């Protein structure tokens, strides 16, 4: 299991501080036409301003805001608004002599209406669209409906935002400083921040809960969600969520960075994921689940009292695939169990399971050799007691599966053909006549002898 390495955003956010006394007149400028002379001066200065401040901006427009002098240091700076093509706009300051620039996105300025300055260029009229490239890069499934700036970290190494997505889940974003889609960013889903200082305000708890319920519906396990908990994320952007179900069962949900939901992992098999489940009793759940699989296996015609099981993490619609070890018989099996009785179930012993692409690890296929002898008997080949087997493959022409078997008496073995996916024995061909079937027989004693 990949380690969970990415924690939640825990940024110490600083407030926006702009020299309101010198620039107060610009706060009302958003309601007035932009001065053409200010735009002309801003456009002319934009290349040098971008170079001086280090913002990632392909300028679409710019304006000169004005100058400000710090009453304490007497240092003066010139302020500009930048509108950038397909990116966030900025309010920036360039010191006239020595000193550090100030850089704020238009979203940050909009979040502080009393800052004394505003983004007024028409290209910056909807500042949340400046975050669209960053959101599309990391969360392409998010259709952004709202966004807000939370601020900058106190060490000015990151800019923090929140976005709401249509249908959830919503994210807090720790982006670069200055913000750019060209640099890495961390996205923490709002459902992971419910009880933290970074709790989302654009996405409410009901939306987050509904989103997780939707994920649970896609994991291929029957679960009416009673409780949920964010567990963590991996370096590749996958997230894990624990859900507890009304029937007492629990699962780990894994959602990949592109939004795909993988088959749910039962809590009994999830100990190595973020410390395991805490919302349900995993040991009790394991015992109950073993009992359920025993009943399902018996109902499917395979008398197995399940002593151990392991789900396959594969996506079979409306079914779960589980390897079973049995306390009452030596041969194990693969159970393909339907979510409901109408979906149907099938159990395939370990001698046959690889024809369906599932290899047993709890029990060896040899433990199920008597079932291959039984297959030969059904096909009228009663003289062979099977002593060995090999999965020969699946015919690309007939789509039938083949198992080669050897006989305990040393006589020539057989290639047994099976219809798929039912894995029903169809025909047995003695190895001496099977050269043209999926490469023929190759097991010792069955392979043709060359003089």
MOBELGI-V769448 format. One record per residue. N is the residue number from 1. RES is the residue in one small letter. PSI is psi in whole degrees, 0 to 359 (NA if undefined). Layout:
BEGIN
n = <N & N>
res = <RES & RES>
psi = <PSI & PSI>
END
This chain:
BEGIN
n = <1 & 2 & 3 & 4 & 5 & 6 & 7 & 8 & 9 & 10 & 11 & 12 & 13 & 14 & 15 & 16 & 17 & 18 & 19 & 20 & 21 & 22 & 23 & 24 & 25 & 26 & 27 & 28 & 29 & 30 & 31 & 32 & 33 & 34 & 35 & 36 & 37 & 38 & 39 & 40 & 41 & 42 & 43 & 44 & 45 & 46 & 47 & 48 & 49 & 50 & 51 & 52 & 53 & 54 & 55 & 56 & 57 & 58 & 59 & 60 & 61 & 62 & 63 & 64 & 65 & 66 & 67 & 68 & 69 & 70 & 71 & 72 & 73 & 74 & 75 & 76 & 77 & 78 & 79 & 80 & 81 & 82 & 83 & 84 & 85 & 86 & 87 & 88 & 89 & 90 & 91 & 92 & 93 & 94 & 95 & 96 & 97 & 98 & 99 & 100 & 101 & 102 & 103 & 104 & 105 & 106 & 107 & 108 & 109 & 110 & 111 & 112 & 113 & 114 & 115 & 116 & 117 & 118 & 119 & 120 & 121 & 122 & 123 & 124 & 125 & 126 & 127 & 128 & 129 & 130 & 131 & 132 & 133 & 134 & 135 & 136 & 137 & 138 & 139 & 140 & 141 & 142 & 143 & 144 & 145 & 146 & 147 & 148 & 149 & 150 & 151 & 152 & 153 & 154 & 155 & 156 & 157 & 158 & 159 & 160 & 161 & 162 & 163 & 164 & 165 & 166 & 167 & 168 & 169 & 170 & 171 & 172 & 173 & 174 & 175 & 176 & 177 & 178 & 179 & 180 & 181 & 182 & 183 & 184 & 185 & 186 & 187 & 188 & 189 & 190 & 191 & 192 & 193 & 194 & 195 & 196 & 197 & 198 & 199 & 200 & 201 & 202 & 203 & 204 & 205 & 206 & 207 & 208 & 209 & 210 & 211 & 212 & 213 & 214 & 215 & 216 & 217 & 218 & 219 & 220 & 221 & 222 & 223 & 224 & 225 & 226 & 227 & 228 & 229 & 230 & 231 & 232 & 233 & 234 & 235 & 236 & 237 & 238 & 239 & 240 & 241 & 242 & 243 & 244 & 245 & 246 & 247 & 248 & 249 & 250 & 251 & 252 & 253 & 254 & 255 & 256 & 257 & 258 & 259 & 260 & 261 & 262 & 263 & 264 & 265 & 266 & 267 & 268 & 269 & 270 & 271 & 272 & 273 & 274 & 275 & 276 & 277 & 278 & 279 & 280 & 281 & 282 & 283 & 284 & 285 & 286 & 287 & 288 & 289 & 290 & 291 & 292 & 293 & 294 & 295 & 296 & 297 & 298 & 299 & 300 & 301 & 302 & 303 & 304 & 305 & 306 & 307 & 308 & 309 & 310 & 311 & 312 & 313 & 314 & 315 & 316 & 317 & 318 & 319 & 320 & 321 & 322 & 323 & 324 & 325 & 326 & 327 & 328 & 329 & 330 & 331 & 332 & 333 & 334 & 335 & 336 & 337 & 338 & 339 & 340 & 341 & 342 & 343 & 344 & 345 & 346 & 347 & 348 & 349 & 350 & 351 & 352 & 353 & 354 & 355 & 356 & 357 & 358 & 359 & 360 & 361 & 362 & 363 & 364 & 365 & 366 & 367 & 368 & 369 & 370 & 371 & 372 & 373 & 374 & 375 & 376 & 377 & 378 & 379 & 380 & 381 & 382 & 383 & 384 & 385 & 386 & 387 & 388 & 389 & 390 & 391 & 392 & 393 & 394 & 395 & 396 & 397 & 398 & 399 & 400 & 401 & 402 & 403 & 404 & 405 & 406 & 407 & 408 & 409 & 410 & 411 & 412 & 413 & 414 & 415 & 416 & 417 & 418 & 419 & 420 & 421 & 422 & 423 & 424 & 425 & 426 & 427 & 428 & 429 & 430 & 431 & 432 & 433 & 434 & 435 & 436 & 437 & 438 & 439 & 440 & 441 & 442 & 443 & 444 & 445 & 446 & 447 & 448 & 449 & 450 & 451>
res = <x & x & x & x & x & x & x & x & x & x & x & x & x & x & x & x & x & x & x & x & x & x & x & x & x & x & x & x & x & x & x & x & x & x & x & x & x & x & x & x & x & x & x & x & x & x & x & x & x & x & x & x & x & x & x & x & x & x & x & x & x & x & x & x & x & x & x & x & x & x & x & x & x & x & x & x & x & x & x & x & x & x & x & x & x & x & x & x & x & x & x & x & x & x & x & x & x & x & x & x & x & x & x & x & x & x & x & x & x & x & x & x & x & x & x & x & x & x & x & x & x & x & x & x & x & x & x & x & x & x & x & x & x & x & x & x & x & x & x & x & x & x & x & x & x & x & x & x & x & x & x & x & x & x & x & x & x & x & x & x & x & x & x & x & x & x & x & x & x & x & x & x & x & x & x & x & x & x & x & x & x & x & x & x & x & x & x & x & x & x & x & x & x & x & x & x & x & x & x & x & x & x & x & x & x & x & x & x & x & x & x & x & x & x & x & x & x & x & x & x & x & x & x & x & x & x & x & x & x & x & x & x & x & x & x & x & x & x & x & x & x & x & x & x & x & x & x & x & x & x & x & x & x & x & x & x & x & x & x & x & x & x & x & x & x & x & x & x & x & x & x & x & x & x & x & x & x & x & x & x & x & x & x & x & x & x & x & x & x & x & x & x & x & x & x & x & x & x & x & x & x & x & x & x & x & x & x & x & x & x & x & x & x & x & x & x & x & x & x & x & x & x & x & x & x & x & x & x & x & x & x & x & x & x & x & x & x & x & x & x & x & x & x & x & x & x & x & x & x & x & x & x & x & x & x & x & x & x & x & x & x & x & x & x & x & x & x & x & x & x & x & x & x & x & x & x & x & x & x & x & x & x & x & x & x & x & x & x & x & x & x & x & x & x & x & x & x & x & x & x & x & x & x & x & x & x & x & x & x & x & x & x & x & x & x & x & x & x & x & x & x & x & x & x & x & x & x & x & x & x & x & x & x & x & x & x & x & x & x & x & x & x & x & x & x & x & x & x & x & x & x>
psi = <134 & 139 & 146 & 114 & 341 & 122 & 185 & 155 & 126 & 63 & 141 & 105 & 132 & 153 & 160 & 125 & 113 & 155 & 86 & 327 & 317 & 333 & 11 & 329 & 337 & 346 & 330 & 1 & 339 & 338 & 1 & 156 & 144 & 133 & 118 & 325 & 323 & 321 & 316 & 315 & 323 & 316 & 320 & 323 & 346 & 313 & 317 & 327 & 316 & 318 & 319 & 324 & 340 & 15 & 149 & 99 & 121 & 102 & 130 & 335 & 166 & 160 & 149 & 125 & 312 & 185 & 157 & 143 & 128 & 123 & 338 & 308 & 346 & 9 & 138 & 150 & 156 & 133 & 142 & 155 & 132 & 133 & 129 & 144 & 120 & 31 & 174 & 143 & 165 & 152 & 124 & 155 & 144 & 118 & 139 & 332 & 249 & 156 & 174 & 145 & 155 & 138 & 123 & 135 & 160 & 331 & 321 & 318 & 319 & 332 & 349 & 75 & 343 & 12 & 344 & 5 & 154 & 154 & 121 & 353 & 141 & 330 & 342 & 16 & 328 & 83 & 338 & 335 & 341 & 338 & 350 & 316 & 323 & 316 & 317 & 327 & 318 & 329 & 72 & 341 & 354 & 115 & 104 & 128 & 337 & 158 & 152 & 152 & 134 & 326 & 194 & 148 & 153 & 337 & 7 & 45 & 350 & 154 & 134 & 131 & 166 & 139 & 147 & 142 & 147 & 121 & 7 & 174 & 344 & 150 & 150 & 136 & 128 & 99 & 179 & 168 & 123 & 153 & 134 & 144 & 349 & 347 & 158 & 154 & 153 & 135 & 122 & 120 & 148 & 329 & 345 & 352 & 13 & 317 & 33 & 171 & 342 & 23 & 137 & 150 & 342 & 341 & 119 & 170 & 324 & 320 & 317 & 316 & 319 & 325 & 315 & 321 & 322 & 322 & 318 & 325 & 341 & 356 & 357 & 14 & 138 & 118 & 119 & 107 & 126 & 323 & 158 & 158 & 132 & 132 & 315 & 187 & 161 & 171 & 336 & 6 & 359 & 146 & 151 & 135 & 132 & 135 & 138 & 137 & 158 & 333 & 6 & 349 & 165 & 154 & 157 & 128 & 132 & 124 & 125 & 170 & 332 & 7 & 354 & 138 & 122 & 164 & 137 & 143 & 121 & 144 & 329 & 339 & 16 & 21 & 333 & 14 & 104 & 32 & 2 & 182 & 144 & 348 & 343 & 161 & 102 & 320 & 315 & 319 & 323 & 316 & 315 & 321 & 322 & 320 & 320 & 314 & 326 & 313 & 317 & 319 & 315 & 317 & 332 & 3 & 11 & 106 & 92 & 121 & 102 & 123 & 341 & 146 & 159 & 117 & 142 & 133 & 70 & 156 & 98 & 108 & 130 & 18 & 155 & 145 & 126 & 133 & 139 & 135 & 144 & 142 & 343 & 4 & 152 & 335 & 133 & 187 & 172 & 123 & 130 & 96 & 131 & 151 & 330 & 167 & 327 & 336 & 342 & 154 & 157 & 140 & 129 & 121 & 165 & 344 & 334 & 346 & 330 & 342 & 337 & 5 & 14 & 122 & 133 & 145 & 339 & 320 & 151 & 147 & 331 & 333 & 341 & 14 & 324 & 331 & 332 & 323 & 318 & 323 & 316 & 319 & 320 & 331 & 11 & 9 & 88 & 358 & 354 & 121 & 114 & 131 & 350 & 161 & 162 & 132 & 111 & 333 & 189 & 131 & 128 & 340 & 307 & 347 & 22 & 150 & 151 & 137 & 127 & 136 & 150 & 159 & 143 & 335 & 0 & 353 & 169 & 140 & 200 & 158 & 117 & 127 & 140 & 139 & 141 & 148 & 3 & 339 & 53 & 128 & 133 & 317 & 145 & 124 & 125 & 143 & 329 & 344 & 12 & 21 & 330 & 9 & 115 & 44 & 0 & 189 & 142 & 351 & 148 & 131 & 337 & 332 & 143 & 143 & 134 & 129 & NA>
END
